[in-house]
Amino acid sequence: MAAKHESAVMGIDIGGSGIKGAPVDVERGVLLEERLRIPTPQPARPKAVAGVVADLVRHFGWTGPVGCAFPAVIDDGVMRTAANVDKSWIGTDGRELFERRTNCRVTLLNDADAAGLAEMLFGAGRARQGLVIMLTLGTGIGSALFMDGHLVPNTELGHLIVRGQAAEKRASASARKEQALPWEKWAGHLDEYLHILEDLLNPKLFILGGGVSKKHEKYLHYITADTPVVPAEMRNDAGIVGAALAAK
Ligand code: BGC
């Protein structure tokens, strides 16, 4: 499907276990077709991942602009880090690679930044002024900072050191599962982390995203941070919608 009108952009969210995509109406923040999810190839090296991105684009018969969210610091299309992905991505020009494989114009951005863009326009951050911090709690912790709705890209607040460890090793969704932490204990780790962030940055709002945001009734009542903390509203599609928004 070619971009039928200017507001259609294909969004792709590249994660550790799945690569998901769909055409998005970027004016309304909704998917125009049912999304397709393809398991992430293992090992998730650039060539193999680019092959899946090309498959997604082909599946939708897409020829218009494409936005891709990826879990790394991304500078002008080039991946600069690889905390939870294959190290061979570091220094890879992802934009050049994906454009060559898809024949589409591609915009690349950090996955948490993408999810944050979607939340700020269509979700829990709508019309919020001042400093808003979106955190995605998944395999790692991703962060997206917004000042008066403007993104400050490529922040890596999940790597802040708390008690000698990166915060994402204690307070991500996978830390809870892997260490079999009871909700209260895990929420304590998250709360300690939020207190540090608010002491350093004084935000107006925290938005918590990632799969675990669906289960907020299990842990939000343990949070004692002074800053309001709300669950993300866009759920699973935030990365896809946000990636498309970035490519608009
Ligand atoms: C990465 C970030 C990413 C986050 C969520 C972290 O480990 O360093 O770039 O946004 O995980 O996927």
Residues whose N, C-alpha, C, O or C-beta is under 5 A from the ligand:
A	BS01	BGC	P71 A72 V73 A83 N84 D111 A112 G140 I141 G142 S143
